[in-house]
Amino acid sequence: MNDNMSKRDGLYIRGGVWWMSYTVNGQRIRESTEYSDRKAAGLVLAKVQVAIKEGKWFGKSQEVKTPIPAAAEEFLTLYSKPRKASWEDDERMLKRFSKFLGPQVFLQDVSRLHIEQFQNHLLSKGASKARVNRYIACLKCFFNRHIDWGKLKANPVKGIKLFQESMRTRYLEMGQIQTLLQECSERLRPVVLTALLTGLRKSDILGLRWQDIDFENRTINFRQSKTGNAISIRMSKALASILSEITSDADNPYVFVYEGKPLLQFGWVRADFSAAIKAAGISDFRFHDLRHTFATQQRFLGRDIAVIKELLGHKSIRMTMRYAHVRPAELEEAVDQLGEKVLEKVAQIQAPLVTFKSQSASQEPRRNLDNAQNESKLQSNELVLKLQSNPIQQTVNLSGYALRRFESFPQHHLHLARSQKCHTKSKLHHRFNKSI
């Protein structure tokens, strides 16, 4: 009787130790209190029940099954929303991940195979490799938080390799900028001009309020939508003139409005911008590429990369380098200029044109014994130097050591030639041996 009451109360004894039974997310969990005293076991159970009500207890990871939607909501509430300005992007990615897995897969059931299948699924639906990498980064953080909260023992994303991302180098030249602005709709043109003159992101531009614009000091002060950081950027005279022509609405705090409504939604920008670039004859170009255009055009004007970094609001120059691109024509000009400099130096060098000749003693007529020693010297290997500055041939005899050194030269510099007597033989012989 007492045992039955204990089970109804959440406690029962097994092998002399009190066990507790309780429900979490609709699932019955049974585990040992590790106490043989019922009163002490009751205190453990009470502590667990209070923790469950307050949402501070997560149970044993191997026993508690957490639905993915519930785990995602917990991640967004406790971690993403309080810390990230881009939490809505996390929400969209986790919702898509949950839909892919289906209701039958719980948090504790997710494996590396599920993650890799999800990668391939995203690619098959047209997502870029860079976008798939963002999903993996989000999921890695998602599972790490649940490990910290005691719901998981291992992260299924661990060891998943990211795809190699290709760098975009899309930007507009001045002629293309003019054509694009001509094709922009009335409501799109000031938005595009602001992007070209500031390099701001689309979300930051559409979210600008009149209180962010300081015409007196020519600055724009706002909080970045992506990072949540408060920054201040300089405003050009050209942009100040453009913004001053926009009529402000006392009932609307936003700078960019159309027919009395703030242009906060991205859908209209995507539609109008796609129509504009198509009419301008520009392909493979996104609104975000206007940020690349701003950075690249600043670099073309000779701005230091550190200055461009501050204008874009980047934390590192490494990130700025992904935006400030180099024209192919600049690369050609760089190598051509160096080539011209090198050729100028080469033209100033009096490089010797070297020919080499070996003569056998058996080919020479016999001389008298008195001249045998001199004849032997004349029959040695000889070098003929032809200086570019002096076409006159000068022939010198080589010693055995100098000959061995000289024969190690590239063969296209050597040529066999018949020796000739030279009155300056000894002098040139000395100088040549010294030089090599």
Secondary structure, DSSP 4 states (H G I P E B T S, - for coil): -HHHHHHHHTEEEETTEEEEEEEETTEEEEEEEEESSHHHHHHHHHHHHHHHHHT-----TTT---BHHHHHHHHIIIIIHHH-TTHHHHHHHHHHHHHHH-TT-BGGG--HHHHHHHHHHHHHTT--HHHHHHHHHHHHHHHHHHHHTTS-SS-TTTTPPPPPPPPP-----HHHHHHHHHHS-TTTHHHHHHHHHH---HHHHHT-BGGGEETTTTEEEEE-TTT--EEEEE--HHHHHHHHTSPPBTTB-BS-EETTEE---SHHHHHHHHHHHHHTT--S--TTHHHHHHHHHHHHTT--HHHHHHHHT-S-HHHHTTTS---HHHHHHHHHHHHHHHHHHHHH---EEEEEE---GGGSPP--GGGHHHHHHHTS-EEEEEETTEEEEEEEE--HHHHHHHHTS-GGG---------TTHHHHHHHHHHH-
